[in-house]
């Protein structure tokens, strides 16, 4: 399991290894599959699925929700899919299925192993891991654009304006509407990056602890929680003073 989103009643989980989307009732703990058969889709059998539980998926990894629609980073197919909680239907939302970094309208655009999603201001932001890019999809028009990144083979570790900035295999992204920012796990650079969406400036976040392939983020108030993957720890970064503290995950009162 990789990405998750919460509603009042449910937790939705991208069950990556089972090629499925699962739903957990928060009060009873009951688990059910809402999309995916468990079989791997090499190519999609269609664009629209009236019965999501009968559709074959391929490594769904990241989830985000907006207006009763769950968006799915379908990593194995290099696409973004959407699951409507109102109509209980599944469709391919963006991406041609060809691996690459190509902007344009919805199905003509190309992604490369999209791994995480975040929504802010009616825009779906995508951590497009293999292209070392951050992409944006306008939810109204389905127009795809690129904030950071240039091509599949163009990666690096450069701050500055988004057009010139470079990352390396970002695996997670989190939206911060209050500060109009995106927090990105720049995984292979062992860093956390911040993108200011108004001026499109990218900067490395100072951290007083060694990070080793950080793979997950969660933002709350003035704290950024980091899955410091290769050190097997969850780190809480205080964004006001740059201090970090590892969480004691064995503490029953956490």
C-alpha positions in Angstrom: 0.0 0.0 0.0 1.2 3.5 -0.9 -1.1 6.5 -1.2 -4.1 7.3 1.0 -6.9 9.8 1.2 -9.5 10.3 4.0 -13.2 11.2 3.9 -15.5 11.5 6.9 -16.4 7.8 6.8 -13.6 6.1 4.8 -9.9 5.8 4.2 -9.1 5.0 0.6 -5.8 3.2 -0.1 -3.8 2.7 -3.2 -3.0 -1.0 -2.7 -0.1 -0.9 -5.1 1.1 -4.5 -5.0 -2.5 -5.8 -5.4 -3.2 -3.4 -8.3 -6.4 -2.2 -6.5 -8.0 0.6 -4.7 -9.3 -0.5 -1.2 -11.7 1.3 1.1 -11.5 1.0 4.9 -14.5 2.0 7.1 -12.9 4.2 9.7 -15.3 3.2 12.5 -15.7 -0.6 11.9 -12.4 -1.4 10.2 -14.1 -3.3 7.4 -12.1 -3.4 4.2 -13.5 -3.7 0.7 -12.1 -3.4 -2.9 -13.7 -0.6 -4.8 -11.5 -0.8 -8.0 -9.3 -3.4 -9.5 -9.4 -7.1 -10.0 -5.9 -7.9 -8.8 -4.8 -8.6 -12.3 -2.2 -6.4 -14.0 -3.4 -4.2 -16.9 -0.6 -4.2 -19.6 -2.8 -1.9 -21.7 -6.2 -0.5 -20.5 -9.2 -2.3 -21.8 -11.0 1.0 -22.3 -11.2 4.6 -21.3 -14.3 4.4 -19.0 -15.4 1.7 -16.6 -18.9 1.5 -15.3 -17.8 -1.3 -12.9 -14.5 -0.2 -11.3 -14.1 -3.5 -9.4 -14.0 -5.3 -12.7 -11.3 -3.1 -14.2 -7.6 -4.2 -14.4 -5.2 -1.7 -12.9 -1.4 -1.4 -12.9 0.4 -0.3 -9.8 -1.8 2.5 -8.5 0.5 4.5 -6.2 -0.7 8.0 -5.3 -4.2 9.3 -4.4 -5.7 12.8 -4.1 -9.3 13.9 -3.8 -11.3 16.9 -5.0 -15.1 17.4 -5.2 -15.9 13.7 -4.6 -13.5 12.5 -7.2 -10.4 10.4 -6.2 -7.5 10.9 -8.6 -5.2 7.9 -9.0 -1.5 8.0 -10.1 -1.6 4.8 -12.2 2.2 4.4 -12.1 2.5 1.3 -14.2 0.5 2.8 -17.1 2.0 6.3 -16.9 -1.4 7.8 -16.5 -3.8 9.6 -14.1 -7.2 7.9 -13.6 -10.2 9.2 -11.7 -12.8 7.4 -9.5 -16.1 9.2 -9.0 -17.6 8.7 -5.6 -20.9 10.0 -6.8 -21.4 7.7 -9.8 -19.0 4.9 -8.8 -17.3 5.0 -12.2 -13.7 4.9 -13.2 -12.0 6.6 -16.2 -8.6 7.6 -17.6 -8.3 11.2 -16.7 -5.0 12.2 -18.3 -2.0 10.6 -20.1 -1.7 8.7 -23.4 0.1 5.8 -21.7 3.3 6.5 -23.5 6.2 7.1 -21.2 7.6 10.6 -21.5 7.3 14.3 -20.5 4.9 15.9 -23.0 2.4 18.6 -22.1 -0.9 19.2 -23.8 -4.6 18.2 -23.5 -5.5 15.3 -21.3 -4.9 12.1 -23.3 -2.3 13.6 -25.6 0.0 14.3 -22.7 2.7 11.9 -21.4 3.8 11.1 -17.9 6.6 8.8 -16.7 5.8 6.8 -13.6 3.6 9.4 -11.8 3.9 8.5 -8.1 2.1 11.0 -6.0 -0.7 13.6 -6.3 -1.8 16.8 -4.5 -4.7 19.2 -5.2 -4.6 22.9 -4.7 -6.6 25.7 -6.4 -8.4 23.3 -8.8 -5.0 22.1 -10.0 -3.8 18.5 -9.7 0.0 18.5 -9.0 1.9 15.3 -10.0 5.2 14.0 -8.7 6.3 12.5 -12.0 9.1 10.3 -10.7 10.9 8.9 -13.7 11.0 12.2 -15.5 12.2 13.9 -12.3 9.5 16.4 -12.8 6.5 18.1 -11.1 3.6 18.4 -13.5 0.2 20.2 -13.2 -3.2 19.3 -14.5 -6.0 21.9 -14.7 -9.0 20.0 -13.3 -11.4 22.0 -15.4 -9.7 21.9 -18.7 -7.5 18.8 -18.3 -4.6 20.8 -19.7 -1.2 19.3 -18.6 1.8 21.5 -18.0 5.2 21.1 -16.5 6.5 23.1 -13.5 9.8 21.4 -13.0 11.6 19.1 -15.4 12.6 18.9 -19.0 13.0 15.3 -20.2 13.3 11.7 -19.1 17.1 11.9 -18.9 17.4 15.4 -17.5 17.7 15.3 -13.7 19.8 17.1 -11.1 19.8 19.1 -7.9 19.3 22.8 -8.8 17.2 25.4 -7.0 15.8 28.6 -8.5 13.0 29.4 -10.9 11.0 26.3 -11.8 12.0 26.4 -15.4 15.6 26.0 -14.5 15.3 23.9 -11.3 16.0 20.2 -11.4 15.1 17.3 -9.1 15.9 13.6 -9.1 13.1 11.0 -8.9 10.6 12.8 -6.6 8.3 10.3 -4.9 5.8 12.4 -3.0 4.2 15.8 -3.1 2.0 17.7 -0.6 0.0 20.9 -1.0 0.1 23.8 1.4 -2.8 26.1 0.4 -2.1 28.5 3.3 1.4 29.4 2.0 0.6 28.6 -1.7 3.4 26.1 -1.7 4.2 22.5 -2.7 6.4 20.3 -0.6 8.2 17.7 -2.6 10.2 14.6 -1.5 13.2 14.9 -3.8 14.0 11.3 -3.1 17.2 10.6 -4.9 18.7 13.9 -3.9 18.0 13.1 -0.3 16.2 16.4 0.1 12.9 18.2 0.6 12.1 20.9 -1.9 9.6 23.7 -1.7 7.9 25.2 -4.7 6.1 28.5 -4.3 3.3 28.4 -6.8 2.9 32.1 -7.2 6.5 33.0 -8.2 7.4 29.4 -9.2 10.6 29.5 -7.1 12.1 26.2 -6.0 14.3 25.9 -2.9 15.8 23.2 -0.8 14.4 23.0 2.7 17.1 23.2 5.5 17.0 20.0 7.6 19.3 19.4 10.6 19.3 15.7 10.0 20.6 13.4 7.3 17.9 12.3 4.9 18.3 9.1 2.9 15.8 8.7 0.1 12.8 10.3 1.8 9.7 8.8 0.2 6.7 10.3 1.9 5.4 13.5 3.3 2.5 14.9 5.3 2.0 18.5 6.2 0.1 19.8 9.3 0.3 23.4 10.6 3.9 24.3 10.9 5.1 20.7 10.9 6.2 18.5 8.0 6.3 14.8 8.6 8.9 12.9 6.5 9.2 9.2 5.8 13.0 9.0 6.0 12.9 5.7 4.2 16.4 4.2 4.4 16.8 5.2 8.1 13.4 3.5 8.9 12.0 6.5 10.7 9.4 9.2 10.6 10.8 12.6 11.1 8.9 15.7 12.2 10.4 18.9 10.8 9.4 22.2 12.5 9.3 24.6 9.6 9.6 27.6 11.9 13.0 26.7 13.3 14.3 23.9 11.0 14.6 21.5 13.9 13.7 17.8 13.5 12.7 15.1 15.8 12.1 11.4 15.1 8.7 10.1 16.2 8.5 7.3 18.7 6.1 5.1 16.7 6.1 2.6 19.6 4.5 5.1 21.9 0.9 4.0 22.5 -0.2 7.6 23.2 1.1 9.0 19.9 
